[in-house]
Amino acid sequence: MPTDFPEITVVKPESDHKVSVIFLHGLGDTADGWKGCMEGDLQFDNVKYILPTAATLPVTLNFGMKMPAWYDIVGLDLNSQEDHTNITKSSEYIHTLIRQEIESGIPSENIILGGFSQGGAIALYAGLTAKMKLGGIIAMSSYLPLRNTLEATGTVSENRDVRILMCHGTADPVVDHSFGQASSRLLRKYSTNVTFKTYPGLMHGACPEELTDIKKFIEERVREVS
């Protein structure tokens, strides 16, 4: 396990463990920022939530301030320079967490990756490049990073046609709604099972309707394995 990532927060299932969800927070947040949601709106008796916290990095967009970040961000448009090194490093860390769940007895098809904003970007990239078949990917207010690298290297193999749910608000001032839409179109090159949900007026955050859609997405996998 990499040593520069803080301790993981786990929300344990109350009954027979069927599905694991690895969920990644957004820039400047920690695992604890989402723990309450997993214990409340997204709670399932037989789902385990694994909530990692990103390493602390200086973030160029925030004047070099150090904060929990899955990778550095230089800009917020389609053509901004991307931090290939830390996107890859964070994705490999998530692959390690996936392997740990498999070793604990959970089939890879019963593991879902998810995340918000920057965390959703890593969920998409780590999910598509994983060498084990996953049960789904959730990306909230997010986008696909390293899209050109992904296409050029042909690294998507096991998770072609994986179920992907993208959720995005029309009033998002951080990751523009059109950026999320563009990512969803690109993702359809790798999966015919991409759903893009739009929430009118939602800014860079979550809303009850969105959480209901996410819970239904997870519940589909729970029903399939129960």
Stockholm file with secondary structure:
# STOCKHOLM 1.0

chainA/1-226         MPTDFPEITVVKPESDHKVSVIFLHGLGDTADGWKGCMEGDLQFDNVKYILPTAATLPVTLNFGMKMPAWYDIVGLDLNSQEDHTNITKSSEYIHTLIRQEIESGIPSENIILGGFSQGGAIALYAGLTAKMKLGGIIAMSSYLPLRNTLEATGTVSENRDVRILMCHGTADPVVDHSFGQASSRLLRKYSTNVTFKTYPGLMHGACPEELTDIKKFIEERVREVS
#=GR chainA/1-226 SS CCTTSCCCEEECCSSSCCEEEEEECCTTCCTHHHHHHHHTTTCCTTEEEEECCCCEEEEGGGTTEEEECSSCBCCSSTTSCBCHHHHHHHHHHHHHHHHHHHHTTCCGGGEEEEEETHHHHHHHHHHHHCSSCCSEEEEESCCCSSHHHHHHHTCCCTTTTCCEEEEEETTCSSSCHHHHHHHHHHHTTTCSCEEEEEETTCCSSCCHHHHHHHHHHHHHHHHHHC
#=GC SS_cons         CCTTSCCCEEECCSSSCCEEEEEECCTTCCTHHHHHHHHTTTCCTTEEEEECCCCEEEEGGGTTEEEECSSCBCCSSTTSCBCHHHHHHHHHHHHHHHHHHHHTTCCGGGEEEEEETHHHHHHHHHHHHCSSCCSEEEEESCCCSSHHHHHHHTCCCTTTTCCEEEEEETTCSSSCHHHHHHHHHHHTTTCSCEEEEEETTCCSSCCHHHHHHHHHHHHHHHHHHC
//
